[in-house]
Amino acid sequence: MRKTKRYPVSKSNSLWQIYDTVPLFKVMKNFIFIQLGRYSPSLKLKNWMYRRFLRMKIDDQTALALMVMPDVMFPEKIYIGKNAIVGYNTTILAHEYLIKEYRLGDVIIGDEVMIGANCTILPGVTIADGAVVSAATLVHENVPAGAFVGGNPMRVIYTKEEMEQRKQAEKQKSKK
């Protein structure tokens, strides 16, 4: 289950009230550094910019591929663990602006997580250590440690235990 905090709004929809929730200057600054990072071929430079200017928490040896789109409003709510890979053109959202409310939630991506290309990760989601997210997946709920998930809507394809059994079977097959 996603963990988000809800903020009700009145009058118009919440997106019309965006600058009551986040300063315009912050959004402009974030947009510039995210665009620079999206096109940067240097992983070290990209991680440094995101840590320094967006206040994202990104651990060592983490790779955000070309065109990854962190949340432009609240990038400081994104945490990515050690040695993780976030695939091409993936979007990581920490906010949702809806008609009658907006929601904010931390996105936690664990150590040694692999996220395929063109995924969308919704606010309030935790992707636990060692998980694998298939390309083009909508991550709308928490992902257990070591699991392989995919699809839209996302579903567990293999649990950690099933993945380990598959690896053992492949290892035995290759010995023959």
Residue, then its C-alpha position, 0 to 999 in steps of 0.5 A: m500500500r502506498k504511503t501518502k499524505r493527503y491535502p484537501v483543496s477547495k474552489s478549483n482543482s489542486l493543480w490550479q493551486i500549485y504555487d500555493t503548495v510549492p514556490l514557483f522559483k523552486v519549480m523553475k530551479n528544479f526543472i533546469f537541473i532535472q533537464l540538465g541531468r536527463y541529458s547528461p552522459s555523466l552519471k557522476l555529474k548527474n548524481w552530484m547535481y541531483r544531490r546538491f541542487l535538488r536535495m535528492k538522496i542518491d547513494d553510491q554507484t547508483a545509475l539514473a539512465l538517460m531521460v529519467m524524470p525525477d519529480v519536479m515539484f518535490p525531488e527531495k522526497i526521492y531516496i535511491g539506495k546503493n548500486a541501483i539502476v533506474g532505466y531510460n525514460t522512467t518517471i519518479l513521482a512524489h506528488e499527485y495533484l487531483i481534483k479535490e486534493y493533492r497527495l505527497g509521498d516519499v519514494i524509497i528505492g532500495d539497494e541493488v534495485m533494477i528498474g527497467a525503461n519507461c516505468t512510472i513510479l507513483p508517490g508513497v511507494t517503496i521498492a525494497d532491496g534487490a527487487v527488479v521492475s520490468a520495463a513499462t511497469l506502473v509501480h502503484e504499490n510497494v515491491p517486496a525485497g528480491a521480487f520481480v514485478g511487471g505490468n500495468p497494473m503491476r503484479v508480482i511475477y516471481t517472489k524472492e524465493e522463486m527467483e532464487q529457485r530459478k537461478q539455482a535451476e539455471k546454474q545446474k542446467s549450465k553445469k550439464 
